[in-house]
Amino acid sequence: MRQTDHASVTVPHLRTMKAQGQKIVALTAYDVSFARIMDRAGVDVVLIGDSLGMVVQGHKTTLPVTLADMIYHTGCVSRGVGRALIVADMPFLSFQGGMEDALRAAGQLMQAGAQMVKVEGAGPVLDTVAYLHARGIPVCGHIGLTPQSVNAFGGFKVQGRGERGGELKVQAHKLAEAGVDALVLEAVPAALAAEITRHVPVPTIGIGAGKDCDGQVLVMHDALGLNEQAPRFVRDFLTRGGSIEGAFGAYAEAVRNGSFPAEAESYLT
């Protein structure tokens, strides 16, 4: 069922959804046509992900994506969205070099049509989050598997197992204190994601983080079954939906009714 009881999704509305137990439905998009279909299908958040480096440009990681790439694709997506909240990734090196550089990059993404920017990591990023927040730029955090740190992790691996879970809980709380308005949890054990979700005041959006997050996000190509080596947390909604709009609608309904992700699509330990 589509959720269209309000004209548009805003940053404050995400907190209201968390408080009311309404699941947040998010998908990535990179152009106007798919963004328009997602918006029509009732998706709440459209993320222009730096995943475009892999699914659009053909790179092995997200690291080659430039700020110019993100600005271009954000502009394309923004022209197709009327209801959903538009979030844009800040690409590698656009926010690690200093707060003024981060402000300039975030400002350009907002001018291109983003209503929130997303940054990966914690630690040194906390000051940048606070700096952007103080200047009226909504920020989404991202912890767990942060693809821009793939080389440091030694590959795309589950994060937060064992004692590392405590580190992620600390990061989540510090990001909330710094001023993030939402928090992506990627590839972490479901029980850990559930605990973080219960204890942080901002909405959590999971990808490979179990069903108890406040919302879910998938890369559009994964939701359409276009990834031949899809991770375990992916489901092919195109087969179920029968069309692209049907797939996006089926995904939205599965997130909202709690049937996605299933236990088999989650990391339990």
Backbone as CSV, one residue per row, in Angstrom:
resi,resn,N_x,N_y,N_z,CA_x,CA_y,CA_z,C_x,C_y,C_z
1,MET,0.847,-1.193,0.000,0.000,0.000,0.000,0.882,1.242,0.000
2,ARG,0.564,2.193,-0.840,1.325,3.418,-0.883,1.041,4.267,0.348
3,GLN,2.075,4.993,0.758,1.895,5.883,1.895,1.937,7.313,1.360
4,THR,0.788,7.912,1.154,0.709,9.229,0.529,-0.188,10.168,1.326
5,ASP,-0.141,10.017,2.657,-1.024,10.811,3.491,-0.457,12.197,3.788
6,HIS,0.678,12.526,3.218,1.228,13.854,3.367,1.832,14.261,2.034
7,ALA,1.924,15.562,1.811,2.327,16.060,0.499,3.765,15.713,0.181
8,SER,4.637,15.840,1.155,6.042,15.552,0.885,6.715,15.079,2.163
9,VAL,7.795,14.336,2.001,8.569,13.846,3.134,9.644,14.885,3.442
10,THR,9.685,15.325,4.686,10.670,16.312,5.108,11.617,15.697,6.133
11,VAL,12.680,16.408,6.444,13.628,15.925,7.448,12.942,15.706,8.794
12,PRO,12.162,16.667,9.318,11.482,16.414,10.604,10.507,15.243,10.539
13,HIS,9.925,15.018,9.356,8.956,13.930,9.237,9.604,12.574,9.485
14,LEU,10.894,12.417,9.193,11.555,11.137,9.451,11.536,10.795,10.932
15,ARG,11.750,11.791,11.778,11.685,11.548,13.227,10.261,11.192,13.654
16,THR,9.291,11.834,13.040,7.895,11.514,13.348,7.590,10.077,12.964
17,MET,8.099,9.644,11.822,7.881,8.266,11.395,8.489,7.291,12.392
18,LYS,9.697,7.594,12.865,10.313,6.727,13.875,9.443,6.663,15.121
19,ALA,9.004,7.822,15.589,8.208,7.885,16.817,6.903,7.124,16.683
20,GLN,6.327,7.128,15.501,5.043,6.478,15.274,5.175,5.044,14.778
21,GLY,6.404,4.563,14.637,6.618,3.192,14.191,6.323,2.959,12.726
22,GLN,6.364,4.019,11.925,6.159,3.888,10.481,7.500,3.635,9.801
23,LYS,7.596,2.573,9.047,8.846,2.231,8.394,9.177,3.220,7.263
24,ILE,10.437,3.564,7.170,10.931,4.481,6.138,11.419,3.655,4.953
25,VAL,10.941,3.966,3.774,11.296,3.230,2.558,12.263,4.081,1.740
26,ALA,13.456,3.563,1.505,14.467,4.308,0.753,15.041,3.445,-0.365
27,LEU,15.347,4.077,-1.476,16.003,3.429,-2.606,16.994,4.416,-3.226
28,THR,18.010,3.880,-3.896,18.918,4.755,-4.632,18.380,5.001,-6.039
29,ALA,18.688,6.172,-6.560,18.367,6.512,-7.952,19.472,7.406,-8.486
30,TYR,19.600,7.428,-9.804,20.695,8.172,-10.417,20.243,9.008,-11.615
31,ASP,18.963,8.878,-11.993,18.471,9.667,-13.117,17.003,10.019,-12.908
32,VAL,16.495,10.875,-13.776,15.156,11.410,-13.589,14.073,10.356,-13.787
33,SER,14.259,9.448,-14.728,13.201,8.486,-15.047,12.924,7.530,-13.899
34,PHE,13.971,6.918,-13.351,13.775,5.995,-12.240,13.333,6.748,-10.987
35,ALA,13.849,7.958,-10.789,13.434,8.747,-9.632,11.937,9.038,-9.695
36,ARG,11.445,9.356,-10.880,10.016,9.661,-11.052,9.165,8.433,-10.725
37,ILE,9.618,7.262,-11.167,8.862,6.032,-10.903,8.862,5.715,-9.414
38,MET,10.006,5.883,-8.760,10.074,5.641,-7.316,9.139,6.561,-6.560
39,ASP,9.156,7.814,-6.936,8.314,8.802,-6.266,6.844,8.426,-6.420
40,ARG,6.483,7.992,-7.612,5.106,7.591,-7.891,4.722,6.329,-7.114
41,ALA,5.708,5.455,-6.870,5.448,4.200,-6.165,5.393,4.375,-4.651
42,GLY,5.637,5.583,-4.159,5.508,5.840,-2.732,6.770,5.673,-1.921
43,VAL,7.938,5.693,-2.571,9.204,5.631,-1.833,9.368,6.924,-1.038
44,ASP,9.835,6.820,0.218,9.941,7.982,1.101,11.229,8.770,0.910
45,VAL,12.319,8.058,0.689,13.635,8.688,0.563,14.310,8.177,-0.696
46,VAL,14.733,9.096,-1.552,15.512,8.742,-2.735,16.942,9.178,-2.479
47,LEU,17.841,8.222,-2.490,19.251,8.474,-2.213,20.057,8.443,-3.501
48,ILE,20.722,9.548,-3.805,21.691,9.531,-4.897,22.981,9.009,-4.285
49,GLY,23.217,7.714,-4.440,24.346,7.075,-3.776,25.606,7.138,-4.613
50,ASP,26.753,7.214,-3.931,28.002,7.108,-4.683,28.209,5.675,-5.178
51,SER,27.250,4.809,-4.855,27.194,3.479,-5.470,27.099,3.582,-6.987
52,LEU,26.777,4.767,-7.496,26.744,4.954,-8.949,28.104,4.624,-9.561
53,GLY,29.172,4.773,-8.782,30.495,4.420,-9.293,30.582,2.971,-9.710
54,MET,29.832,2.104,-9.032,29.864,0.678,-9.327,28.761,0.273,-10.295
55,VAL,27.510,0.716,-10.045,26.390,0.224,-10.841,26.151,1.023,-12.115
56,VAL,26.675,2.252,-12.182,26.503,3.066,-13.382,27.808,3.204,-14.151
57,GLN,28.898,3.494,-13.423,30.178,3.759,-14.088,31.030,2.518,-14.288
58,GLY,30.754,1.445,-13.550,31.477,0.200,-13.744,32.761,0.053,-12.963
59,HIS,32.978,0.896,-11.940,34.164,0.773,-11.106,33.979,-0.364,-10.093
60,LYS,35.067,-0.788,-9.490,35.014,-1.856,-8.495,34.652,-1.340,-7.102
61,THR,34.835,-0.044,-6.887,34.502,0.569,-5.606,33.829,1.913,-5.878
62,THR,33.444,2.582,-4.798,32.844,3.917,-4.923,33.893,5.025,-4.941
63,LEU,35.147,4.687,-4.726,36.186,5.705,-4.536,36.410,6.629,-5.734
64,PRO,36.270,6.173,-6.980,36.511,7.093,-8.100,35.436,8.156,-8.316
65,VAL,34.312,8.059,-7.634,33.211,9.007,-7.849,33.629,10.402,-7.381
66,THR,33.386,11.396,-8.210,33.777,12.765,-7.895,32.579,13.576,-7.407
67,LEU,32.887,14.718,-6.829,31.822,15.631,-6.422,31.026,16.089,-7.634
68,ALA,31.718,16.336,-8.749,31.017,16.744,-9.975,30.033,15.670,-10.422
69,ASP,30.426,14.398,-10.300,29.505,13.301,-10.628,28.251,13.383,-9.760
70,MET,28.457,13.567,-8.466,27.333,13.579,-7.534,26.421,14.773,-7.765
71,ILE,27.000,15.917,-8.074,26.192,17.104,-8.358,25.340,16.874,-9.593
72,TYR,25.942,16.304,-10.630,25.219,16.044,-11.884,24.038,15.097,-11.650
73,HIS,24.297,13.978,-10.982,23.234,12.986,-10.787,22.179,13.471,-9.787
74,THR,22.582,14.276,-8.811,21.610,14.857,-7.892,20.649,15.775,-8.635
75,GLY,21.180,16.578,-9.542,20.324,17.440,-10.354,19.354,16.638,-11.201
76,CYS,19.838,15.545,-11.789,18.968,14.697,-12.611,17.828,14.116,-11.782
77,VAL,18.164,13.552,-10.625,17.160,12.922,-9.770,16.159,13.953,-9.260
78,SER,16.650,15.118,-8.870,15.770,16.108,-8.254,14.659,16.553,-9.189
79,ARG,14.891,16.463,-10.485,13.870,16.886,-11.446,12.780,15.834,-11.634
80,GLY,12.941,14.670,-11.001,11.923,13.633,-11.107,11.159,13.379,-9.829
81,VAL,11.508,14.093,-8.750,10.932,13.811,-7.438,10.033,14.956,-6.983
82,GLY,8.835,14.605,-6.527,7.932,15.605,-5.993,7.621,15.403,-4.526
83,ARG,7.576,14.132,-4.079,7.176,13.815,-2.708,8.337,13.362,-1.834
84,ALA,9.194,12.499,-2.342,10.234,11.880,-1.519,11.286,12.885,-1.075
85,LEU,11.956,12.563,0.021,13.089,13.346,0.490,14.319,12.949,-0.329
86,ILE,15.061,13.934,-0.806,16.227,13.683,-1.655,17.491,13.790,-0.821
87,VAL,18.256,12.707,-0.773,19.496,12.644,-0.007,20.637,12.338,-0.975
88,ALA,21.747,13.047,-0.827,22.888,12.842,-1.718,24.120,12.449,-0.913
89,ASP,24.817,11.437,-1.389,26.092,11.055,-0.782,27.141,12.123,-1.018
90,MET,27.951,12.371,-0.004,29.152,13.166,-0.180,30.270,12.194,-0.522
91,PRO,30.853,12.311,-1.707,31.800,11.299,-2.161,33.150,11.382,-1.448
92,PHE,33.955,10.391,-1.683,35.288,10.276,-1.094,36.092,11.557,-1.312
93,LEU,36.695,12.042,-0.245,37.545,13.237,-0.206,36.784,14.560,-0.281
94,SER,35.455,14.523,-0.323,34.707,15.783,-0.378,34.459,16.360,1.010
95,PHE,34.646,15.550,2.068,34.381,16.040,3.424,35.496,15.697,4.403
96,GLN,36.518,14.965,3.959,37.595,14.584,4.869,38.701,15.636,4.961
97,GLY,38.716,16.608,4.055,39.836,17.541,3.990,39.710,18.759,4.884
98,GLY,38.568,18.991,5.456,38.390,20.168,6.293,36.949,20.611,6.260
99,MET,36.542,21.331,7.281,35.135,21.682,7.415,34.668,22.664,6.352
100,GLU,35.525,23.580,5.956,35.130,24.522,4.911,34.938,23.812,3.577
101,ASP,35.819,22.848,3.273,35.656,22.058,2.048,34.358,21.269,2.097
102,ALA,34.067,20.701,3.263,32.835,19.926,3.416,31.610,20.814,3.246
103,LEU,31.659,22.028,3.808,30.543,22.955,3.685,30.322,23.336,2.227
104,ARG,31.413,23.586,1.524,31.300,23.959,0.109,30.696,22.811,-0.701
105,ALA,31.170,21.582,-0.456,30.670,20.421,-1.195,29.196,20.172,-0.872
106,ALA,28.856,20.228,0.420,27.465,20.007,0.817,26.561,21.073,0.224
107,GLY,27.043,22.305,0.219,26.252,23.393,-0.342,25.970,23.197,-1.814
108,GLN,26.956,22.710,-2.542,26.756,22.469,-3.972,25.745,21.355,-4.211
109,LEU,25.767,20.328,-3.369,24.788,19.248,-3.506,23.386,19.744,-3.172
110,MET,23.281,20.600,-2.163,21.976,21.170,-1.826,21.472,22.068,-2.954
111,GLN,22.352,22.841,-3.546,21.953,23.700,-4.665,21.499,22.877,-5.865
112,ALA,22.040,21.658,-5.994,21.649,20.779,-7.098,20.310,20.101,-6.850
113,GLY,19.804,20.171,-5.603,18.492,19.595,-5.325,18.414,18.700,-4.111
114,ALA,19.545,18.382,-3.474,19.506,17.543,-2.276,18.867,18.290,-1.123
115,GLN,18.184,17.552,-0.259,17.610,18.120,0.965,18.338,17.630,2.206
116,MET,19.250,16.698,2.002,20.089,16.158,3.069,21.323,15.572,2.403
117,VAL,22.464,15.608,3.081,23.666,14.962,2.564,24.051,13.828,3.500
118,LYS,24.736,12.829,2.957,25.145,11.676,3.758,26.664,11.567,3.792
119,VAL,27.197,11.354,5.001,28.635,11.182,5.172,28.897,9.838,5.834
120,GLU,30.011,9.240,5.508,30.375,7.949,6.064,31.345,8.109,7.228
121,GLY,31.174,7.241,8.236,32.128,7.167,9.326,31.765,8.019,10.521
122,ALA,32.664,7.995,11.511,32.508,8.779,12.731,33.882,9.384,13.032
123,GLY,34.341,9.343,14.273,35.670,9.858,14.587,35.857,11.289,14.104
124,PRO,36.812,11.520,13.191,37.068,12.875,12.704,35.872,13.507,12.004
125,VAL,34.926,12.693,11.569,33.755,13.203,10.852,32.787,13.929,11.793
126,LEU,32.873,13.649,13.086,31.916,14.214,14.034,31.937,15.734,14.028
127,ASP,33.121,16.315,13.994,33.208,17.775,13.972,32.600,18.345,12.696
128,THR,32.793,17.648,11.606,32.222,18.094,10.334,30.703,18.033,10.373
129,VAL,30.171,16.956,10.933,28.711,16.834,11.072,28.158,18.002,11.878
130,ALA,28.791,18.290,13.006,28.332,19.389,13.858,28.429,20.731,13.128
131,TYR,29.478,20.902,12.355,29.691,22.140,11.601,28.589,22.331,10.563
132,LEU,28.266,21.276,9.819,27.210,21.354,8.811,25.849,21.551,9.472
133,HIS,25.609,20.810,10.537,24.327,20.919,11.254,24.096,22.345,11.743
134,ALA,25.139,22.964,12.272,25.014,24.326,12.799,24.724,25.336,11.698
135,ARG,24.986,24.961,10.471,24.772,25.861,9.335,23.539,25.484,8.525
136,GLY,22.684,24.687,9.128,21.392,24.408,8.517,21.391,23.350,7.437
137,ILE,22.438,22.540,7.384,22.497,21.473,6.373,22.196,20.135,7.051
138,PRO,21.061,19.512,6.761,20.741,18.213,7.350,21.753,17.148,6.901
139,VAL,22.134,16.305,7.844,23.150,15.285,7.577,22.632,13.919,7.981
140,CYS,22.873,12.938,7.128,22.629,11.530,7.435,23.982,10.871,7.674
141,GLY,24.134,10.196,8.797,25.353,9.458,9.063,25.314,8.076,8.423
142,HIS,26.434,7.389,8.461,26.525,6.056,7.848,27.661,5.320,8.549
143,ILE,27.327,4.257,9.280,28.333,3.458,9.973,28.125,1.982,9.668
144,GLY,29.045,1.163,10.173,29.061,-0.251,9.831,29.995,-0.439,8.662
145,LEU,29.526,-1.094,7.631,30.305,-1.196,6.396,30.181,0.132,5.657
146,THR,31.244,0.896,5.652,31.266,2.170,4.933,32.119,1.960,3.686
147,PRO,31.498,1.897,2.505,32.214,1.506,1.285,33.428,2.364,0.942
148,GLN,33.444,3.633,1.385,34.611,4.455,1.096,35.845,3.996,1.878
149,SER,35.637,3.146,2.889,36.743,2.603,3.682,37.027,1.149,3.333
150,VAL,36.622,0.726,2.139,36.732,-0.680,1.756,38.169,-1.192,1.839
151,ASN,39.140,-0.344,1.492,40.534,-0.801,1.534,41.007,-0.990,2.967
152,ALA,40.559,-0.142,3.875,40.919,-0.297,5.281,40.289,-1.553,5.870
153,PHE,39.070,-1.883,5.424,38.377,-3.072,5.918,38.918,-4.364,5.285
154,GLY,39.626,-4.234,4.166,40.092,-5.418,3.457,39.012,-6.075,2.629
155,GLY,38.006,-5.303,2.226,36.920,-5.830,1.408,35.572,-5.457,1.980
156,PHE,34.521,-5.888,1.289,33.150,-5.602,1.723,32.734,-6.677,2.729
157,LYS,32.950,-6.378,4.001,32.740,-7.364,5.060,31.776,-6.853,6.120
158,VAL,31.078,-7.789,6.774,30.186,-7.446,7.873,30.994,-6.780,8.983
159,GLN,30.421,-5.723,9.583,31.084,-4.989,10.655,30.277,-5.108,11.948
160,GLY,30.971,-4.926,13.069,30.282,-4.885,14.357,30.107,-6.224,15.037
161,ARG,30.836,-7.222,14.595,30.741,-8.518,15.255,31.574,-8.522,16.529
162,GLY,31.114,-9.255,17.539,31.869,-9.382,18.783,32.065,-8.055,19.481
163,GLU,33.297,-7.807,19.930,33.598,-6.586,20.677,33.447,-5.331,19.832
164,ARG,33.529,-5.472,18.510,33.390,-4.304,17.652,31.982,-3.709,17.707
165,GLY,31.029,-4.495,18.179,29.669,-3.986,18.306,29.592,-2.792,19.242
166,GLY,30.354,-2.834,20.323,30.377,-1.728,21.255,30.881,-0.448,20.607
167,GLU,31.848,-0.575,19.719,32.383,0.596,19.018,31.311,1.238,18.147
168,LEU,30.523,0.401,17.466,29.469,0.951,16.609,28.387,1.637,17.435
169,LYS,28.074,1.101,18.604,27.079,1.753,19.464,27.567,3.131,19.904
170,VAL,28.848,3.217,20.239,29.418,4.508,20.630,29.375,5.485,19.453
171,GLN,29.743,4.996,18.266,29.719,5.855,17.074,28.315,6.386,16.805
172,ALA,27.318,5.521,16.940,25.935,5.928,16.679,25.515,7.047,17.625
173,HIS,25.819,6.889,18.902,25.432,7.911,19.883,26.180,9.219,19.637
174,LYS,27.442,9.132,19.289,28.214,10.351,19.053,27.727,11.080,17.805
175,LEU,27.343,10.350,16.786,26.799,10.984,15.587,25.472,11.667,15.890
176,ALA,24.646,11.020,16.705,23.376,11.644,17.089,23.625,12.920,17.878
177,GLU,24.589,12.889,18.773,24.930,14.075,19.558,25.495,15.183,18.675
178,ALA,26.207,14.801,17.618,26.802,15.790,16.717,25.763,16.457,15.830
179,GLY,24.593,15.806,15.683,23.516,16.464,14.946,23.007,15.765,13.706
180,VAL,23.341,14.476,13.503,22.773,13.811,12.331,21.257,13.709,12.486
181,ASP,20.576,13.741,11.356,19.115,13.630,11.352,18.644,12.226,11.019
182,ALA,19.543,11.378,10.563,19.241,9.978,10.260,20.560,9.233,10.255
183,LEU,20.478,7.910,10.281,21.696,7.104,10.384,21.527,5.808,9.607
184,VAL,22.373,5.603,8.604,22.390,4.348,7.850,23.275,3.350,8.588
185,LEU,22.759,2.143,8.764,23.508,1.031,9.347,23.669,-0.017,8.261
186,GLU,24.894,-0.266,7.851,25.122,-1.189,6.732,25.916,-2.410,7.160
187,ALA,25.396,-3.582,6.803,26.070,-4.868,6.997,26.550,-5.043,8.436
188,VAL,25.592,-4.978,9.369,25.888,-5.231,10.773,24.910,-6.287,11.279
189,PRO,25.277,-7.019,12.326,24.361,-8.034,12.862,23.012,-7.432,13.242
190,ALA,21.952,-8.166,12.978,20.598,-7.650,13.183,20.336,-7.248,14.630
191,ALA,20.823,-8.037,15.578,20.583,-7.719,16.991,21.262,-6.411,17.379
192,LEU,22.447,-6.174,16.860,23.160,-4.927,17.139,22.411,-3.748,16.543
193,ALA,21.955,-3.885,15.309,21.196,-2.805,14.666,19.915,-2.504,15.440
194,ALA,19.257,-3.550,15.937,18.036,-3.352,16.722,18.330,-2.586,17.999
195,GLU,19.426,-2.899,18.656,19.796,-2.207,19.895,20.109,-0.739,19.628
196,ILE,20.871,-0.481,18.568,21.182,0.906,18.218,19.897,1.666,17.916
197,THR,19.006,1.039,17.178,17.742,1.678,16.806,16.916,2.046,18.029
198,ARG,16.907,1.182,19.026,16.135,1.454,20.244,16.706,2.612,21.051
199,HIS,18.000,2.812,20.964,18.643,3.736,21.894,19.101,5.061,21.294
200,VAL,19.044,5.223,19.997,19.395,6.531,19.429,18.111,7.268,19.064
201,PRO,18.101,8.583,19.211,16.874,9.345,18.963,16.577,9.590,17.488
202,VAL,17.534,9.308,16.615,17.333,9.573,15.194,16.938,8.285,14.481
203,PRO,16.208,8.382,13.371,15.814,7.177,12.645,17.001,6.461,12.030
204,THR,16.974,5.142,12.107,17.999,4.321,11.479,17.438,3.709,10.205
205,ILE,18.278,3.628,9.197,17.895,3.037,7.919,18.894,1.931,7.625
206,GLY,18.414,0.716,7.573,19.297,-0.428,7.445,19.489,-0.888,6.013
207,ILE,20.664,-1.436,5.771,20.946,-2.168,4.533,21.822,-3.338,4.949
208,GLY,21.222,-4.514,4.987,21.921,-5.660,5.545,22.047,-5.550,7.052
209,ALA,21.045,-4.963,7.716,21.104,-4.747,9.164,19.848,-5.247,9.864
210,GLY,19.135,-6.153,9.245,17.969,-6.740,9.891,16.713,-5.898,9.765
211,LYS,15.613,-6.465,10.263,14.279,-5.884,10.058,13.894,-4.840,11.086
212,ASP,14.682,-4.682,12.156,14.258,-3.820,13.258,14.742,-2.385,13.144
213,CYS,15.426,-2.046,12.065,15.769,-0.647,11.836,14.484,0.129,11.540
214,ASP,14.552,1.447,11.644,13.371,2.264,11.395,12.998,2.315,9.915
215,GLY,13.919,1.922,9.065,13.655,1.883,7.631,14.670,1.016,6.937
216,GLN,14.507,0.895,5.636,15.413,0.087,4.825,15.790,0.857,3.570
217,VAL,16.999,0.579,3.067,17.428,1.118,1.786,18.095,0.005,0.991
218,LEU,17.882,0.016,-0.307,18.582,-0.884,-1.218,19.094,-0.081,-2.407
219,VAL,20.163,-0.568,-2.996,20.587,-0.042,-4.285,19.550,-0.473,-5.320
220,MET,19.103,0.452,-6.114,18.034,0.196,-7.072,18.322,-1.035,-7.939
221,HIS,19.532,-1.159,-8.424,19.871,-2.275,-9.308,19.726,-3.613,-8.588
222,ASP,20.022,-3.631,-7.289,19.850,-4.861,-6.511,18.371,-5.201,-6.351
223,ALA,17.551,-4.189,-6.085,16.120,-4.430,-5.919,15.472,-4.917,-7.202
224,LEU,16.114,-4.609,-8.347,15.585,-5.053,-9.637,16.258,-6.342,-10.128
225,GLY,17.070,-6.959,-9.286,17.696,-8.232,-9.634,18.767,-8.141,-10.695
226,LEU,19.426,-6.994,-10.804,20.413,-6.788,-11.864,21.838,-7.087,-11.427
227,ASN,22.025,-7.442,-10.168,23.358,-7.743,-9.645,23.547,-9.248,-9.622
228,GLU,24.459,-9.754,-10.436,24.658,-11.200,-10.545,25.304,-11.782,-9.285
229,GLN,26.004,-10.943,-8.515,26.637,-11.411,-7.277,26.095,-10.595,-6.104
230,ALA,24.809,-10.661,-5.939,24.152,-9.855,-4.918,24.463,-10.387,-3.520
231,PRO,24.664,-9.489,-2.541,24.836,-9.928,-1.159,23.563,-10.545,-0.612
232,ARG,23.668,-11.198,0.525,22.543,-11.980,1.053,21.345,-11.117,1.414
233,PHE,21.556,-9.817,1.690,20.439,-8.971,2.133,19.611,-8.415,0.981
234,VAL,19.892,-8.858,-0.234,19.187,-8.353,-1.419,18.047,-9.296,-1.785
235,ARG,16.934,-8.726,-2.256,15.823,-9.505,-2.789,15.440,-8.938,-4.151
236,ASP,15.143,-9.810,-5.091,14.720,-9.405,-6.430,13.229,-9.088,-6.406
237,PHE,12.903,-7.793,-6.410,11.498,-7.386,-6.362,10.885,-7.251,-7.755
238,LEU,11.718,-7.242,-8.794,11.174,-7.143,-10.144,10.385,-8.401,-10.496
239,THR,10.904,-9.563,-10.108,10.207,-10.818,-10.358,8.844,-10.812,-9.679
240,ARG,8.788,-10.251,-8.470,7.535,-10.231,-7.721,6.588,-9.147,-8.212
241,GLY,7.151,-8.001,-8.607,6.323,-6.863,-8.959,5.832,-6.857,-10.385
242,GLY,6.552,-7.549,-11.289,6.107,-7.673,-12.670,6.450,-6.498,-13.571
243,SER,6.826,-5.381,-12.989,7.237,-4.201,-13.741,8.138,-3.384,-12.835
244,ILE,8.794,-2.367,-13.374,9.686,-1.575,-12.541,8.901,-0.853,-11.449
245,GLU,7.791,-0.210,-11.829,6.992,0.459,-10.803,6.397,-0.555,-9.840
246,GLY,5.996,-1.706,-10.351,5.488,-2.760,-9.485,6.544,-3.258,-8.516
247,ALA,7.801,-3.341,-8.988,8.899,-3.771,-8.116,9.125,-2.784,-6.991
248,PHE,9.134,-1.493,-7.327,9.338,-0.483,-6.295,8.172,-0.482,-5.300
249,GLY,6.960,-0.684,-5.810,5.801,-0.758,-4.935,5.841,-1.978,-4.034
250,ALA,6.283,-3.126,-4.601,6.382,-4.352,-3.811,7.438,-4.211,-2.726
251,TYR,8.535,-3.556,-3.063,9.587,-3.296,-2.078,9.051,-2.416,-0.947
252,ALA,8.374,-1.338,-1.314,7.835,-0.426,-0.304,6.870,-1.151,0.630
253,GLU,5.997,-1.962,0.065,5.022,-2.678,0.888,5.714,-3.685,1.798
254,ALA,6.743,-4.385,1.278,7.449,-5.381,2.085,8.194,-4.733,3.245
255,VAL,8.756,-3.547,3.014,9.421,-2.827,4.107,8.392,-2.408,5.149
256,ARG,7.272,-1.871,4.695,6.274,-1.333,5.626,5.563,-2.420,6.420
257,ASN,5.380,-3.592,5.818,4.692,-4.643,6.576,5.665,-5.546,7.335
258,GLY,6.967,-5.249,7.237,7.959,-5.972,8.009,8.408,-7.290,7.427
259,SER,7.980,-7.629,6.205,8.379,-8.905,5.613,9.736,-8.834,4.920
260,PHE,10.279,-7.627,4.775,11.635,-7.454,4.253,12.408,-6.554,5.191
261,PRO,13.625,-6.968,5.579,14.279,-8.220,5.211,13.850,-9.384,6.101
262,ALA,13.861,-10.574,5.529,13.587,-11.778,6.291,14.854,-12.205,7.033
263,GLU,14.723,-13.193,7.899,15.879,-13.659,8.668,16.998,-14.131,7.750
264,ALA,16.649,-14.802,6.650,17.665,-15.298,5.716,18.388,-14.181,4.998
265,GLU,17.800,-12.982,5.040,18.403,-11.819,4.368,19.120,-10.907,5.371
266,SER,19.379,-11.437,6.568,20.012,-10.656,7.621,21.243,-11.394,8.135
267,TYR,22.123,-10.643,8.768,23.286,-11.230,9.440,22.923,-11.364,10.905
268,LEU,22.896,-12.603,11.388,22.439,-12.855,12.751,23.579,-12.736,13.766
269,THR,24.793,-12.948,13.329,25.958,-12.830,14.231,27.070,-12.089,13.509
